[in-house]
Amino acid sequence: MVLGLFKRILGRNGSSLEDRLLRAKALMEDPDDAAKGFSQLSVLAREGSAEAQFLVGQAYLNATGAPPNLIEGVRWTRRAAKQGWGQAGFILATLYLYGLPAEAEADQSSVSVFDEAHTSEAKPDPDYRKAAFWAKKAAEGGNPDAQAMYGYILCNGPEDIRNPDEGLLWYQKAAQAGCIQGNLGLGIAALNAAQSDEEYAQAAVELDKAAQKGLGTALYLMGVLAERGLGRDASITEAMQYYAQAAEHHVSSAQAKYGVALMLGQGVERDTVRGETWLRRAALAGDAEAAATLGDMYGRGGDMPPNYAEAIAWYRYASDHGHSAASYTLGTLYQEGVAVPQDMQEAERWFKIAVEQGNGDAAAGLGNLLLQGKISPEAGQEILSAYQVKAEQGDYLSAFNFGVCLAQGVGTQPDEAEALKWLHKAAERVVNAQYWYGTMLLNGRGTEKDAEEGRAWIKKAADAGMIEAQVAYADLLVRGEGGSKNHPEALKLYENAAKSGQVWAMFSVGAMYGGGHDVPQDRAVAQSWFLQAAQRGNAAAQLMMGRYLALGLAGDKNIVQAKKWYAKAKAQDVTQAASELADLEDQEKMSVSEQG
């Protein structure tokens, strides 16, 4: 018995466990000797060394010196965590947050290293409770990474384990220990609670600490603060510098924003080639908005002729990643026969997908197909019944879709009062429902008009990031409808929406800078935004471009270009454009006559 204990401590060759562990770790550092190092670590792990167990788990998870094997990796990591190895607890918590298959729970795995690597058709759901257990164990043992993760779980996990106040304490411990994820957590928590410039500035202090250490998410959020002027003066140039750094750190949202900026020359020198590259990188990383933007770009054309095949491909990709507007666009294209053969069945299919993804306009598209006799009343009733069943079972998205169908008369006669009830229920969880409910209150649909309450709901949707709601709320701030006017705040919302590609917002930014509003007039900036909106087909912006160039409101006159823009607006039945174009042509004739 004593001899056996002596062997376990010193090993068969008389070396101590520490020496054997050091040699095995050294071998793992050399790719040529990693398999030998893994073999030695496996012996130590079976002898009970917590560090060896952790390293064996890492070897399986990272395919270093051993075949990739998730189940074995989890099993050995758990054994190390049970012995209090802090980093093992952190890794295990991370894996549970990502989602582990059921087989990973067995402490004795039946999986052979000669089997194929574990694959699953469906990604397992995150297990916040098990993640919290292991993160807490490692956090209490002093692991800073685990402290930050435990703080994240307490701040963002399910209601039954959520405790934001305690979560902030763990973030603080992690930050004090030098963990930048702790600073990020403190910054995000402060950002979510901020309502004043001072509070946004305080959030930026923590975010900046993480950004200076190169944390991509922190760099992106610093860009958002700079772009929107939260807690600081707005600076699109500074924002793009942050986005560029975050893009290099593989933050897809930053890649998308930086790509759009390069395409438009906003805050950076215009470079369409690099812009498209960044948009593609963001899209291929799963950013649906970037994919939809690529679809818009190829469909619209610009420096190059439109490429409809490429546009359709990107819209489909965006739809596959849940982008409801892309699905709706595909439905519209098939309905109108633009860039694809006209196909009402395909239009119906894409509108249905868009409705299921929460797009309210798609229900109207289905309604139009129904009214035009392009789909049968039975199909409309089938759609309505399916939403009703799920809505009555408590599904919020179905409640939204059911409400929209009732409001638009899809599969039934319009019933705005009943629609309003379902939209109100859905508004508890669905941002689009907040926007629709607020809009119906604002317009007195299904109830007495209530501008104040309608404005409050639209603001909720705008605060949640819905671009259409931001534009609608900005319109209310400009008019002072349902509350007081606030032109500077309206301008911020318009600019944010415009930078996301919303055309009416581009026109509105131009109108705000054009004069007559409670913001500094800058007609050169106004003209640049009118131009972007005009190039995207906005008739009002085309009229303004004609006027600006005819009168030289932003500097030099250009009568030839003015006539071109007036003509485009006239072709869209803008009567003022026709009148001003006629006046301009009369002036030209008089000038020629006088010279003769």
N, C-alpha and C positions, 0 to 999 in steps of 0.2 A: 504493500500500500504506500509506504513512504517512498519507495523507489519510483512508483508510478507518478506520484506528485512531483518528485524531483525531475522526472523526464518531461512532464508537462511544463514545468517552469523553465527548464534549460534547453529542452529539445533533445532529440536523439544524439546530436553531435556535441552536446554540452554547451551550445551557445544559448544565451538568454533570449527570451521572447523579443525583447527590444532590439537586439542585434539582428535577429532573423527578420523582424519586421522592417528594419532599415534596409537590409539587403533586398528584400522583396520589392519595396517601394522604389529603390534605385533601379531595379530591373524593369519595372513598369514604365519608367521614364524613357527607356530606349525601345522604340518600336520593334527592333529586331529581337529583343529579349522580353517583350511584354508577356508573351504566352508563358514563359518560364516563371516570370514574376507572379503572374496570376496563379499558377500552380502552387507556388510557395504560400501566397496569401490564402488560398483555399484551405491549406493544411492548418494555418494559424487561425482562420475563421472557425473551423470545426473544433479547434482546441479552446475556443471561447474568447478570443481577442476581439473586443468591440471595434477597434479601429480597423482590423483586418476584415471583419464582417462588413463594415461600411464600405471599404475599398473594393471588396468582392462585389457588393451590390452595385457600386459605381461602374465597375468593369463590365458587368452585364448590361447595365443601362446605357453605357456609352460605347459598347463594343470595343473595349480596349483590352487586348490580350485574351478575349473570350468572345464567343458568338453573341450577338444581341439577343437578350432574353428578358422581356419585361417582368414576367412572373418571378423568375429567379432573382432579378434585381430588386424587386419589391420585398421578397422574402428575406434576403440577407440584410437589406436596409432596415427592415422592421426589427430584426434580431439585434442589430447595433443600437437602434433607438430604444429598445426595451432595456438595454444596459446603460442608457443615459448618454449615448454619444450625440451631442447636440446637433451637429450638422446632419446626422442621419434623421433625426426628428424633423428638421426643417425640410429635407428632401422628401420625406414621406408625406408631410403635410402638403407640399407642392404637388405631388403626384395625386393625392386625393382631390385636390382642387381641380386638377386637370380632368380627373375621372379615370377610375381603374376598373378593369373587368372583374367579374365575380371570382374568377380563378385566383386572383391575387390575394384573396383573403385566407386561403389555406396556408398554414405555416409549413406543411410538408408538401412540396409541389410534385405533381406527377408528370410535369413537363420535362422532357429530355433535352439536353443541349443539342442533340442531333435532330430534334424536331424543327419544323419551320418556325420562324419567329412568329410570335402571337399576333394575329390580326383579328379585327372585329369589323363587321359590316357597319355597325352603328357606334358612334362615340359614346362611351358611358357618361352618365350624368356626374357632375361634381358631388362629392360627399363632404359638405361643410362641417358636419359634426365630427367625423373622424379627422379631418384636417385640423379642426380646432383642438382636438385632444392632443395630437402629436405636436402641433405648433406651440401649445401652452406648455407642454412638458419640456420642450427644448428652450422655450423662452424663459421659463423659470430656472432653467439650468444656466442661463446667461448668454445664450446664442443671440447675437443682435439681429441676424437675418430672420430668425424665428420670431423674435419680438416684433419686428415690423410686420411679418405675415400674420401673427396673431392679432395685431392691431387692425390689419385689413379685414380679417374675418369678423371681428367684433363690430366693425363699422359698416360692413357691407353684406354680411351673411344673412341667413333667414331670420325672421322676426324672433323666433324662440331662442336664438342664441345671440342676437344682436345686443350690443351694449356700447354705444359710441363713446360715452364718457371714459369707460375703462380702455377702450381701443386707443383713445388719444394718449392715455398714460403709457401704453406700450409703445406707441409711435415715438413718444418723447424719450423713453429708455433707449430705443434703438438709435435715435438720432444722437443722443448723448454719447453712445458707444461708437459713433462714427459711421453708422449705417445710413447711406443716402436714401434708401427706401423709407427709412423713418422720416427724413425730411420731406420726401415726396408725399407720404401719407398725411403729415401735418399740413402741408401746403394745400393738398386737395380738400381736406376737411375744412380748412379755413376758407378756401375758394367756394365751396358749396354753401357755406353759411354767410358769405360776405354780402352786404347790402349797400355799403358806402365805399367811397374811394379809399378811406383809411383802412378798412378791412381788406379790400383787395390788395392794397400795398403790403399789408402784413402777411397775406398769403404768399405774395411774391417773394418775400424775404426767405421763406423756407424753400419755395420752388427753385429760387436762384441758387441756393446751396447745392441742391441736387443737380441742377443744370450745369453748374460749373464743373461738376465731376463727370459730365458727359452722359447723364441719364436721359434717354431719348424722350420719354413721356414728359419729364420736367421741361426740357427744351421746347417741346411742342406747346405746353401750357403757357410758358413765358411768351411764346409767339402770339398766342391767342390774346393774352393780356395787352401786349403791345399793339396788336392789330385793332382791338376794340377800345383801347384807351381806358382800361380799367385800372384804377389806382395809379395812373401815370398818364402822360400825354400820349395820344395815339401816334404811332409811327409805323407806317407800312414798310418802310425800309428796314427798320430794326426787326419787325415781325418776320420779314422774309429771311433775315440772317438766322434767326432762331429756327424757322422752318427748314432752312437748308441744312443746318446741323442735325436737326431731328430726323430729317429724311435720310441722312447718311447713317443714322442709327436705326434704320429700318422701321420707323413709325409711319405706317401707311397713310394716316390722315395728313401728316406733314408732307409726305411725298405728293399727295394729291393737291394740297394747297400750293406747294412750291411749283408744281407742274403747271397749274392754272396761271399762277403769277408770271411764270416764264412765257407762257403762251400769249398773255396780254401785255407784258411789259409793266407790271404793277410792282413797284418797289425794287425791281431788278431790271437789268437790261433785257429786252425782249429776245428770246431765243426759242423758236418754235420746235426745233429739233430736240433740244434738251428738255423742253417742257413736255413734249409727247413721251419722251423716254421715262420721265418721272411719273407721268400719269399711268403709263403701262406698268411700271413697277408697282405702283400703288394698287392698281386694278388686279394684277396677278397675285398680289399678297392678300386679296380678298376684299379690297375696298370697293363696295358696290357703287358709291358715288363717283369714284374716279372712272369706273367702267362706263357708267352712264354719260359722264362728261366726254369720254372718248367717242361714244356713240353720237352725241350731239355734234362733236367736232367734225367727224367724218361725214355725217349727214348734211351738215350745213356747208361744208367746204370752207374756203377762205383763201389762203395763199395758193392752195392746190384745188383742183376740181373736186366735187363731192365723191366719196367712195361709199356707195350705198351698201355694198356687200359687207364691207368692214364695219359700217355703222350698225347693221342688223346683228352682226356677230357680237359686238360689244353690248348692245341692248339685251341680247339673250343672256350673255354672261352676267350682266348686272341683275337681270331678273332672277337668274339661278341663285344669286346671292341675296335675294330678298328685296330688291329695289322696285318698289311698287310703281313709281313713275315710269321706269323703263318698260315694265310690263304693259302699262297703259299706253305708252307710245307705240309699242308693237301692235297692240290692238287697233289703235288709230291708223297705223300704216296699212294694215291688212284691210281695214274697213274702207279706206280711201283708195287703196291700190297704189300707194306711193312707195316706190323703191322695191315693191314686191307685187306679185299678182294679186288682184283683189280677191279676197276669200273671206266670206262672212263667217264661216265656221271657225277659221283661224282667229278672226277678230273676236268672236265670242269666247274662244278658249283663252286668249290673252287677257281679255277684260275680266274673265272669271278669276284668273290668277291674280290680277291686280287687285280685285276686290278682296280676295282672300288675304292679300298682303296689307290690306288696310287703306287702299286708295279710294277715296270717295268719288272722284271724277269717273272712275271705271264703272261704278254702278249707273251713273248717268249714261255712259257709253252703251251699257247693256240695255238701258231703257230706250235709248234712241234706236238700237237695232230692233227692239221689240215693237216700238211704234212704227218703224218702217216696214214691219213684216219680214225682217231678215232672219229673225229667230222666232220660234213658235211661242204663243202665250204659255203653253205647257212648260217650255224650258224656263221661262221667266218665273212661273209659279214654283217650279222645282228648285230654282235658286233661292227664292224667298223662303220656302218651307225649310230648306236645309239650314239657313241662317237662323230662322226662328227657333228650331229645335235646339241648336247649340246655345243660342242666346238665353233661352229659358232654363238651360242647364247651368247658366252662370258664366259662359264664355264671353269675356268682354269684347274681344275683337268681333265675334259674331253679332253681339249686341250692336256694335257700331255699324256693321254691314247691314243688319236688319233695319236699323234706323234710317240709313241712307236709302235703302230700297223703298221704304215706306215714304220717305220724303220725295223721292224721284219717280215713284210709281212703277217700280220694276216688279212685274209679276202680280200687281194689284193696283187698285185705284190709289192715288196719292192720299196719305193721311198724315198731315204734318203734325197734328197734336200728338198722335201716337208715336210718330217718329221722334218727336222731341223727348218723350219719356225714355225711349231706349238710348238715345244719344246722351242724355243726362247720366244714365246708368253707366254707359261705356266710358264717359268722360272721367270716371274715377281712376281709370288705368290707361286709356288710349289717348295719345296726344292728338291724333287727327279728330277724335270725337270732341275733344275740348274746343278745337277750332270750329267744327261744324255746329256744335251746340251754341257757342258764342255768336256765330254768324246768324243763326236762326233767331236767337233772341234780339240781336241787333236789328234785324230786318222785320221783326214781328211775324215770323212764320210759325204757325201752330200755337201762338200765344200773343198776348199784348207785347208791343215793342218795349224792350228794356235795354236801353243803350248802355247804362252803367254796368249791369250784370254781364251783358254780352261782351263788353270791352274787357272785363275782368277775366272771363274765360279765354278770350283770344290772347290776352297777355300770358296766361298760364302756358298755352301752347307755344307762344313765342319764346318764353323763358326756357322751355324744354328743347329749343333748337329747331322747331319747325319753320322752314324758310317762308312758306306762304303765310303763316301766322305772323311772322316778324314783319312782313310787308304790310299785312292788313292792320297790325297794331300801329305801325308807323303812320299809316294813312289816318288812323284815328287821332294820333298825337298831333298830326299836322292840322286837322280840322277842329280838334278840341271836342270831338264827339264822344259822349259818355264819360267825360272827365275834362281835365284841363289840357291846354296845349303844351307841347314840349318839343320844339323844333330841333334842338341839339340832339336829344335822345332819338328822335325820329331819324335824323341823319345817320346816326350810328347804326341803327337797325337796317336802313336802306343800304348802307355801304356793305354791311356784313352779307346781306342777301345778294347784292350785286356781285360781290366777289365769289359767290357760290354759283354764279351764272344766271340768276333770275333777271329776266330782261326788263320787266316793269320796274324793278328796283333800280336798274341802271338808269332808266329814264328819270326816275324820281330823284336820284342823287344829282343828276344834271339840273333838274328843276330847282332843287334846294340851293345849289351853288349859283344858279342863274340870277338870283336876287328876289327880293320880296319876302324873305323868310328871316327868322331870328337866328341866322347863322351868317358868318362872313361871306360876302359875295366874292366869287372867283370864277369868272366866265371862261377862262382857259380850261380850268378843271371841268366846268359844266359841259363845255363842248366835247371834251374827251369822252365823257360818259354818254352824252347824246350820240356820239359817233358809234360807240360800242353797241348801244341799243338799236340804232338805226341799221347797222350792219346785220343785226339779227332779226330784222323785219318789223320793228316797232314803228307803226305809222306816225305816232305823235313825235317820236324822236326824229324821224325823217323830216317832218315839218320843221322842227327846231333846227336841224342841221341846215335846211334850206334858208331859214331866217338868219341864223348866225353867219353863214357864209355870204349871204346877200348884203347884209348890213355891216359886216365886219365887227360883230359884237365882241368877239374874243381876240380881235387883232386884224389880220389881213382879210380883205374881201376875196372871194373866188366865185365869180358869177357862173362860170361853167359848172362847177360842182354844186352850187346852190340850185341851179335849174335841174340837175340830175336828181337831187334829193327831193325837191318839190314834186318832180314828176313821179317819183316812187310813192310819195305820200298820196298824191292825187289818184294814182292807180288803186289805192286802197280806200278810195271814196272819202278822203279828207277834204271837205269843201273849202276850208281855209287855205289849204295848200294850192288848190286850183285857182283861187282868187289871187293869192300872192304871186303865183307863177305867171298868171296873166298880167298882173301889174308890172312884174319884172321884165317881161317880154315887151310890154308897151314902152317902158322906159328905154329899153335897148333900141327900139324902133325910132323913138324920138331923138335919141342921141345920134343915131346914124343920119337921120333927116337933118338935124342941125348942122352936123359936120358937112353934109352935102351942100 
